[in-house]
Amino acid sequence: MANQRQHPRTMMKCRIKISHPDLGDVYGQTRDLSDGGVFVENADLASLAPGSEVQGQVQDMPIEAPVLRMMVQRVIAGEGAGLAFLDEE
């Protein structure tokens, strides 16, 4: 299968909080990041269906990071979820 990514990935490790009404707040670690989204390692995120909207906020920054809207693109059981950034209107 050919790589269909629109944006190049950058390996990046940081702690991130993901919020969803069914899960509450869960904390994970980013695996990689692109202009279009991020993969977050936390096995609990694999329970979310693709298309679910979540909010994410990078943690442990010198100033409070913005809360971003994201959509679950794909899940990998036991690992986490790939999340796409949603455009703010």
N, C-alpha and C positions, 0 to 999 in steps of 0.2 A: 504494500500500500504506500503510495507516495505521500510525502509530507505536505499537508495542506495548510500549514500555519501561515497566517498573514503577517505576523510580526515575529522577529527573531527573539529567542528566549535568552535571558541572562540569569545565571545561577545567583540566587540571593537568599540568604538565610536571615530571617528576622521573626520575632514573635508577633502574632496577629490575633486579634479577637474577632470572632465571627458570631453574629447574632441572627437568630431565626426564631419565630414564635414557637415552633415545635421543639427546638433544641435548647432554647435559652442562649446564654453566652458560652461559647467554647473557645478554647485557646489552642492555637496550633503554630506551626512553623512553616514559613514559605519555603518552597523548593526552588521555584523559578518564577521569573517575572517578565512580562513583556508590556508593550504599549496597550495590548488588548485585554490582559488579564493576569491571573496569578494561580499557581497550584499551591494549595494549603494542605499540609500533612496533619491530619487528625482523623482517625478511623470513624469517629462519630459523624463526620460530614458525609460519609458514604451512604448514610440513611436518607439523605435528601434526594429528591427526584430532580433530574435535569429540568431546567426551566424555573426552579424555585428561586425566589429572590432572597438575598441575604444582605446584611450590612457588615462591613469590615473596617477595622481600625488598627493600624500598626501600633504596637506597644513599645514602651521603654525608650521613647524619643525624648530629647531635651524639652520639647514643647509638645502639647497635645496634638496628635495627628488628626486630620479630618476623617469623618466617617463617610465611607463610600458605599454606594449601592452596587451590588454585583449579582450576577445570575449564574446558577450552577450550570455548567456546560457538560461536564462529564464527571463520573465518580469511579473510583477504583476501590473495591472492597478491601478493607483492612489498611488502606493507605490514606485516602483523603479525597479531595475534589478539586477539579479545575474550575475556576470562577472567571467569568468575563465581566469587565467593568461596564457599567451602564452609563450612557451619556447623561449628564445632568442637563436639564432643560432650563 
